[in-house]
Amino acid sequence: MDEAFPALIKDGVMYVTASYSRVFAIDIASGEELWQYEAKLPDAILPCCDVINRGVAIYDNLVIFGTLDAKLVALDRKTGKVVWKVTIGDYKDGYSITAAPLIVKDLVITGVAGGEFGVVGKVEARDPKTGEVVWSRPTVEGHMGYLNGKENGITGGEAGKTWPGDTWKTGGASTWLGGTYDPDTNLIFMGTGNPAPWNSHLRPGDNLYSSSRLAIKPETGEIVWHFQTTPHDGWDFDGMSEFIPFDYKDKTGKVVKAGATADKNGFFYVLDRTTGKYIRSVPFADKITWAKGIDSEGRPIVNEENRPGNPDGADKGSSVFTVPSFLGAKNWMPISFSQKTGMFYVPTNEWGMDIWNQPVEYKKGAAYLGAAFTIKPVYEDHIGALKAIDPVSGQIKWTYKNRAPLWGGVLSTAGGLVITGTPEGKLLAFDDATGEILYSFQVGSGIVGCPITWEQDGEQYVAVVSGWGGAVPLWGGEVAKQIKDINQGGTVHVFKLHKTKK
């Protein structure tokens, strides 16, 4: 059950996904398994970063999720039987689905994974009752979008404008983490992944809309605004991280409709969520080398000496040591926001990488990187660091350091708790204001899921899925060697919070 997104609970039943595109329905009162669905996957699937799944969506009597062979499946909520199944992309080309779908205005919204295979990213809206496409919006400029089966204009730029030659045809920018819907602005916020290939010398230009946040109209798929965190990305700094809406008052007392995101590139950004205008940023990772900072427009001041060399140039693809590593200062694991403290809680990793470029040519269904790497810790005593960030002042208020990388999501509660887990198997609850550890429980295997909370019969519960896996043991280099003895496993753990006396 590695890299599990939050489980969903409806009418006393928990729906949780697991590796190899499986779904479980569990009675939350007894823990009894009610049904299990296991997708019949072909042998030739091409998952980039382990055989993971990050959750389901619920619509009426349906449980909807994506599979590693790029299908969207709707199951009957009571029985687990298939109601409909549609193909989102050709898995033989490298397409897959790992993110949980999103339900918005009687539409089911999905993205795709596969940027490491040179796919073309996209966001699609479908009828949740039938799986029929309503609109499709590619996330690499130059490709055509569709609304109700008719061409609906390209993605906001002509072919080749920020992609030279034919590079836009295999541009990546996959939407592999899913999105967020903000009813206040009626916008879907979707992050996009790295451009393909990783070797940036093969695709000069900003390469829109890779490594970006997109604001999309749910009715039509129109891109209202975009913000690119790493133009001309050469380090695999996907911009896929969740964009969290929040409001705050500026110095004049005006309410600012903002949104925040913690990027793989090591910077925490605050934007105007209605326009995408840059407000501020702060480095939340230590010892960043790839950029010297962020300018007044939100564009990185790139340290070009830290870009991996051109294998066809004079430097023959020279290696550089870059911080953060391509696994990111923050990867898939969701941050959380507390309305009580006004702070964001960011699971951070302090690591770097030796990275060098190599010649590569696109071949359908083959890895399309053009780079090699070795990941190394930045500090001797820790890699993971949970950080509490004030999005208005940019200050980091407190930090918890963890020896292994933090690869699980974070939950904030109105009662003043910040809850997350560690690969060593500890479920930890912190005081949201101070970072003091208030509770610790050893679940027996690594936690790389996201805790959830709910109320039942007047009691508050917390659940988390454990099970070590995902990208770190696969791609972690020297880091993976350090944590090779972490226990595997796949279990759902449920806890009840004690009531406090007034």
Residue pairs with C-beta under 8 A, 6 or more apart in sequence:
1 16
1 17
1 18
1 19
1 449
1 465
1 466
1 467
1 490
1 491
1 492
2 19
2 50
2 52
2 448
2 467
2 468
2 469
2 470
2 490
3 50
3 52
3 53
3 54
3 98
3 332
3 407
3 448
3 449
3 469
3 470
3 471
4 16
4 17
4 18
4 52
4 53
4 54
4 55
4 448
4 449
4 450
4 465
4 467
5 17
5 54
5 55
5 99
5 100
5 178
5 334
5 409
5 449
5 450
6 55
6 334
6 409
6 449
6 450
6 451
6 452
7 14
7 15
7 16
7 55
7 452
7 463
7 465
7 492
8 14
8 15
8 16
8 55
8 56
8 57
8 58
9 15
9 28
9 452
9 454
10 58
10 77
12 27
12 28
12 29
12 456
13 25
13 26
13 27
13 28
13 34
13 77
14 25
14 26
14 27
14 28
14 463
14 492
15 23
15 24
15 25
15 26
15 56
15 58
15 63
15 77
16 23
16 24
16 26
16 55
16 56
16 465
16 492
17 23
17 24
17 53
17 54
17 55
17 56
17 65
17 100
18 24
18 53
18 467
18 490
19 50
19 51
19 52
19 53
19 467
19 469
19 490
20 38
20 39
20 41
20 51
20 68
21 38
21 39
21 41
21 51
21 53
21 65
21 66
21 67
21 68
21 69
22 36
22 37
22 38
22 39
22 53
23 36
23 37
23 56
23 63
23 65
23 75
23 80
24 33
24 35
24 36
25 33
25 34
25 35
25 36
25 63
25 77
25 80
26 32
26 33
26 34
26 492
27 33
27 34
28 456
28 461
28 463
28 494
29 456
31 492
31 494
34 80
35 79
35 80
36 80
37 73
37 75
37 80
37 82
39 67
39 68
39 69
39 71
39 73
41 67
41 68
41 69
42 69
42 91
44 91
44 92
45 51
45 68
45 69
45 91
45 96
46 91
46 92
46 94
46 96
46 114
46 117
46 365
47 68
47 96
47 98
47 113
48 96
48 113
48 114
48 115
48 116
48 117
49 470
49 471
49 474
49 475
50 469
50 470
50 471
50 474
51 68
52 98
52 469
52 470
53 65
53 66
53 67
53 68
53 98
54 98
54 99
54 100
54 177
54 178
54 332
55 65
55 99
55 100
56 63
56 64
56 65
56 100
56 101
57 63
57 64
57 65
57 100
57 101
57 102
57 103
57 108
57 128
58 64
58 77
58 103
59 103
59 108
59 128
59 129
60 128
60 129
61 76
61 77
61 78
62 74
62 75
62 76
62 77
62 83
62 128
62 129
63 74
63 75
63 76
63 77
63 80
64 72
64 73
64 74
64 75
64 101
64 108
64 128
65 72
65 73
65 75
65 100
65 101
66 72
66 73
66 88
66 96
66 97
66 98
66 99
66 100
66 101
66 110
67 73
67 96
67 97
68 91
68 96
68 97
68 98
69 91
69 96
70 87
70 88
70 89
70 90
70 91
70 95
70 96
70 97
70 112
70 114
71 85
71 86
71 87
71 88
71 97
72 85
72 86
72 88
72 97
72 101
72 108
72 110
72 126
72 131
73 82
73 84
73 85
74 82
74 83
74 84
74 85
74 128
74 131
75 81
75 82
75 83
76 82
76 83
84 130
84 131
85 131
86 126
86 131
86 132
88 95
88 97
88 110
88 112
88 124
89 95
89 96
89 112
89 114
89 119
92 364
92 365
93 114
93 117
93 119
93 364
93 365
94 114
94 116
94 117
94 118
94 119
94 364
94 365
94 368
95 112
95 113
95 114
95 117
95 119
96 112
96 113
96 114
97 110
97 111
97 112
97 113
98 113
98 176
99 110
99 111
99 113
99 175
99 176
99 177
99 178
100 178
101 108
101 109
101 110
101 178
102 108
102 109
102 110
102 178
102 179
102 180
102 181
102 188
103 109
103 128
104 125
104 181
104 188
104 218
105 218
105 219
106 127
106 128
107 125
107 126
107 127
107 128
107 134
107 218
108 125
108 126
108 127
108 128
109 123
109 124
109 125
109 179
109 181
109 188
109 218
110 123
110 124
110 126
110 178
111 121
111 122
111 123
111 124
111 174
111 175
111 176
111 177
111 178
111 179
111 190
112 119
112 121
112 122
112 174
112 175
112 176
113 174
113 176
113 193
114 174
114 176
115 121
115 172
115 173
115 174
115 176
115 193
115 194
115 195
115 196
115 238
116 172
116 194
116 196
116 367
116 368
116 369
117 196
117 365
117 366
117 367
117 368
118 170
118 171
118 172
118 196
118 197
118 362
118 364
118 368
119 170
119 172
119 174
119 196
120 138
120 139
120 140
120 143
120 169
120 170
120 171
120 172
120 173
121 138
121 139
121 140
121 171
121 172
121 173
121 174
121 175
121 192
121 193
121 210
122 136
122 137
122 138
122 139
122 143
122 175
123 136
123 137
123 139
123 175
123 179
123 188
123 190
123 214
123 216
123 221
124 133
124 135
124 136
124 137
125 133
125 134
125 135
125 136
125 218
125 221
126 132
126 133
126 134
127 134
133 146
133 149
134 147
134 148
135 145
135 146
135 147
135 148
135 152
135 220
135 221
136 145
136 146
136 221
137 145
137 155
137 216
137 221
137 222
137 223
138 144
138 145
138 154
138 155
139 155
139 173
139 174
139 175
139 190
139 192
139 209
139 210
139 212
139 214
140 155
140 163
140 168
140 171
140 172
140 173
140 208
140 209
140 210
141 154
141 155
141 156
141 157
141 158
141 159
141 161
141 162
141 163
141 168
141 208
141 209
142 154
142 155
142 157
142 158
142 159
142 160
142 161
142 163
142 168
142 169
143 154
143 155
143 168
144 151
144 152
144 153
144 154
145 151
145 152
145 153
145 154
145 155
145 221
146 152
147 220
147 221
152 220
152 221
152 222
155 208
155 209
155 223
156 208
156 209
156 223
156 226
157 208
159 168
160 168
161 205
161 208
162 205
162 206
162 207
162 208
163 171
163 203
163 205
163 207
163 208
164 203
164 204
164 205
167 202
167 203
167 207
170 196
170 362
170 368
171 195
171 196
171 203
171 207
171 210
172 193
172 194
172 195
172 196
172 210
172 368
173 192
173 193
173 194
173 195
173 207
173 209
173 210
173 211
173 212
174 192
174 193
174 240
175 190
175 191
175 192
175 193
175 240
176 193
176 238
176 240
177 191
177 240
177 241
177 242
177 332
178 190
179 188
179 189
179 190
179 191
179 216
180 188
180 189
180 190
180 242
180 243
180 244
180 245
181 187
181 188
181 189
181 218
182 188
182 189
182 245
182 259
182 273
184 245
184 257
185 215
185 245
185 257
185 273
185 274
186 217
186 218
187 215
187 216
187 217
187 218
187 224
187 273
188 215
188 216
188 217
188 218
189 213
189 214
189 215
189 216
189 242
189 243
189 245
189 259
189 273
190 213
190 214
190 216
191 212
191 213
191 214
191 238
191 239
191 240
191 241
191 242
191 243
191 261
192 209
192 210
192 211
192 212
192 213
192 214
192 238
192 239
192 240
193 210
193 211
193 238
193 239
193 240
194 210
194 211
194 233
194 236
194 237
194 238
195 203
195 207
195 210
195 211
195 232
195 233
196 368
197 203
197 360
197 362
197 368
197 369
197 370
197 371
198 234
198 235
198 236
198 326
198 357
198 369
198 370
198 371
199 234
199 308
199 311
199 357
199 358
199 359
199 360
199 369
199 370
199 371
200 232
200 233
200 234
200 307
200 308
200 357
201 234
201 310
201 311
201 312
201 313
201 357
202 360
202 370
203 232
204 232
205 232
206 228
206 231
206 232
207 231
207 232
207 233
208 226
208 228
209 223
209 226
209 228
210 228
210 233
210 239
211 228
211 229
211 230
211 231
211 233
211 237
211 238
211 239
212 226
212 227
212 228
212 229
212 239
213 226
213 227
213 229
213 239
213 243
213 261
213 271
213 276
214 223
214 225
214 226
215 223
215 224
215 225
215 226
215 273
215 276
216 222
216 223
216 224
217 224
224 276
225 275
225 276
226 276
227 269
227 271
227 276
227 278
227 298
228 239
229 237
229 239
229 261
229 263
229 265
229 267
229 269
229 300
230 237
230 239
230 263
230 265
230 300
231 299
231 300
232 302
234 307
234 308
234 357
235 265
235 290
235 307
235 308
235 322
235 326
235 355
236 264
236 326
236 371
237 263
237 264
237 265
237 290
237 326
237 328
238 264
238 328
239 263
239 264
240 264
240 332
241 261
241 262
241 263
241 264
241 330
241 335
242 261
242 334
242 335
243 259
243 260
243 261
243 271
243 273
244 259
244 260
244 261
244 335
244 337
244 344
245 257
245 258
245 259
245 273
246 258
246 259
246 260
246 337
246 339
246 391
247 255
247 256
247 257
247 258
248 255
248 256
248 258
248 342
248 391
248 392
249 255
249 256
250 256
256 272
256 279
257 272
257 273
257 274
258 270
258 271
258 272
258 273
258 279
258 391
259 270
259 271
259 272
259 273
260 268
260 269
260 270
260 271
260 335
260 337
260 344
260 391
261 268
261 269
261 271
262 268
262 269
262 284
262 329
262 330
262 335
262 344
262 346
262 348
262 389
263 269
263 328
263 329
263 330
264 324
264 326
264 327
264 328
264 329
264 330
264 331
265 288
265 290
265 291
265 300
265 324
265 328
265 329
266 283
266 284
266 285
266 288
266 290
266 323
266 324
266 329
267 281
267 282
267 283
267 284
267 288
267 291
267 294
267 300
268 281
268 282
268 283
268 284
268 344
268 346
268 389
268 391
268 394
269 278
269 280
269 281
269 298
270 279
270 280
270 281
270 391
270 392
271 277
271 278
271 279
271 298
272 279
278 296
278 297
278 298
280 391
280 394
281 294
281 298
281 394
282 389
282 394
282 395
282 396
283 293
284 329
284 330
284 346
284 348
284 387
284 389
284 396
285 323
285 324
285 329
285 348
285 349
285 350
286 323
286 350
286 378
286 379
287 323
287 350
287 352
287 378
288 323
288 324
288 329
289 303
289 306
289 320
289 321
289 322
289 323
289 352
290 300
290 302
290 303
290 306
290 307
290 322
290 323
291 300
291 301
291 302
291 303
292 301
292 302
292 303
293 300
293 301
294 300
294 301
295 301
305 320
306 320
306 322
307 320
308 317
308 318
308 319
308 320
308 322
308 355
308 356
308 357
308 371
309 315
309 316
309 317
309 318
309 319
309 320
309 356
309 357
310 317
310 357
311 317
311 357
311 358
311 359
311 370
312 359
317 356
317 357
317 358
318 356
319 354
319 355
319 356
320 354
320 355
320 356
321 352
321 353
321 354
321 376
322 352
322 353
322 355
323 351
323 352
323 378
324 349
324 350
324 351
324 352
325 349
325 351
325 352
325 353
325 373
325 375
325 376
326 353
326 355
326 373
326 375
326 475
327 349
327 351
327 375
327 405
327 471
327 472
327 475
327 476
328 349
329 348
329 349
329 350
330 346
330 347
330 348
330 349
331 349
331 407
331 471
332 470
333 347
333 406
333 407
333 408
333 409
333 410
333 448
333 450
334 409
334 410
334 450
335 344
335 345
335 346
335 347
335 409
335 410
336 344
336 345
336 409
336 410
336 411
336 412
336 418
337 343
337 344
337 345
337 412
338 344
338 345
338 412
338 418
338 432
339 414
340 412
340 414
340 416
340 432
341 388
341 432
341 433
342 390
342 391
342 392
343 388
343 389
343 390
343 391
343 397
343 432
344 388
344 389
344 391
345 386
345 387
345 388
345 389
345 410
345 412
345 418
345 420
345 432
346 386
346 387
346 388
346 389
346 410
347 384
347 386
347 406
347 407
347 408
347 409
347 410
347 420
348 384
348 385
348 386
348 387
348 406
349 383
349 384
349 385
349 405
349 406
350 377
350 378
350 379
350 382
350 383
350 384
350 385
351 375
351 376
351 377
351 378
351 383
351 405
351 479
352 375
352 376
352 378
353 373
353 374
353 375
353 376
353 477
354 373
354 374
354 376
355 371
355 372
355 373
356 371
356 372
356 373
357 370
357 371
358 369
358 370
358 371
358 372
359 370
360 368
360 369
360 370
362 368
373 477
374 477
374 478
375 475
375 476
375 477
375 478
375 479
375 480
376 477
376 478
376 479
377 383
377 478
377 479
377 482
381 401
381 403
382 401
382 402
382 403
383 402
383 403
383 404
383 405
383 406
383 479
384 401
384 402
384 403
384 404
384 405
384 406
384 422
385 399
385 400
385 401
385 402
385 406
386 399
386 400
386 402
386 406
386 410
386 418
386 420
386 430
386 435
387 396
387 398
387 399
388 396
388 397
388 398
388 399
388 418
388 432
388 435
389 395
389 396
389 397
390 396
390 397
397 433
397 435
398 434
398 435
399 435
400 428
400 430
400 435
400 437
402 422
402 424
403 424
404 422
404 423
404 424
404 482
404 483
404 486
405 423
405 472
405 476
405 479
405 483
406 420
406 422
406 423
407 423
407 446
407 448
407 470
407 472
408 420
408 421
408 422
408 447
408 448
408 449
408 450
408 451
408 464
409 420
409 449
409 450
409 451
410 418
410 419
410 420
410 450
410 451
411 417
411 418
411 419
411 420
411 450
411 451
411 452
411 453
411 462
412 418
412 419
412 432
413 419
413 453
413 460
415 460
415 497
415 500
416 431
416 432
416 433
417 429
417 430
417 431
417 432
417 438
418 429
418 430
418 431
418 432
419 427
419 428
419 429
419 430
419 451
419 453
419 462
419 464
420 427
420 428
420 430
420 447
420 451
421 427
421 428
421 443
421 446
421 447
421 448
421 449
421 451
421 464
421 466
422 428
422 446
422 447
423 446
423 447
423 448
423 468
423 472
423 483
423 486
424 446
424 486
425 442
425 443
425 444
425 445
425 446
425 447
425 466
425 486
425 487
426 440
426 441
426 442
426 443
426 447
427 439
427 440
427 441
427 442
427 443
427 447
427 451
427 464
427 493
427 495
428 437
428 439
428 440
429 437
429 438
429 439
429 440
430 436
430 437
430 438
431 438
441 493
441 495
443 464
443 466
443 491
443 493
444 466
444 487
444 489
444 491
445 466
445 467
445 468
445 486
445 487
445 488
445 489
445 490
445 491
446 466
446 467
446 468
446 469
446 486
446 487
446 488
446 489
447 464
447 465
447 466
448 467
448 468
448 469
448 470
449 464
449 465
449 466
449 467
450 464
451 462
451 463
451 464
452 462
452 463
452 464
453 460
453 461
453 462
453 463
453 497
454 460
454 461
455 461
459 496
459 497
459 499
460 496
460 497
461 494
461 495
461 496
461 497
462 494
462 495
462 496
462 497
463 492
463 493
463 494
463 495
464 492
464 493
465 490
465 491
465 492
465 493
466 489
466 490
466 491
466 493
467 488
467 489
467 490
467 491
468 486
468 487
468 488
468 489
469 488
472 479
472 480
472 483
473 480
473 483
473 484
474 480
476 483
